[in-house]
Amino acid sequence: MKKNLPSIEVNSPVIIWYAVISFVVLLFGYATRGLSTLQLFTCYRTAWTDPLMYVRLFTHVLGHSDISHYLNNFFLIMLIGPVLEEKYGSRDLLIMMMITALVTGLVNVLLTTNGLLGASGIAFMLMILCSCTSVKSGKLPLTMIIVVILYIGQEIISGLTVADNVSQLTHIIGGICGIVFGLENNKK
């Protein structure tokens, strides 16, 4: 008796391609000893006349400093992203990710002098968006409120007490984007 093996399905094209492209960008960064990452995939304040600044407002979410940084972001993204892509659709999820990239990039350029790279703003947007999936008209799930309070509280405390290269501001802005997208999409 012959058993059929299950076939592999591409269940989440946006999330899969995001992970693949970011990994290629990481390898490119290694090959150029970080030069490509700095020039193309790190968002930082430059002259508004610099055309690359506008590109980096979006591409910073593709760059990562090393494999550990990449894996920390994409374990979470690959875990919850497919569920959200199935719920909201590939096109809408891609739009939410692009808006989050733009907003986190703009906030970074306008409020800090630090370089910004990595997918953590997207990861936190997805995390909060996931907690918003059970929002019903006029009712907020207690679990969403708890996640938002704990998450934002942790990021504020870390931002005030920990000196590291992590952009807690980006995490907070990504989370706020997730709240806005979640509440707006659940009105429909």
Order of alpha helices (4+ residues) and beta strands (2+ residues): alpha-alpha-alpha-alpha-alpha-alpha-alpha-alpha
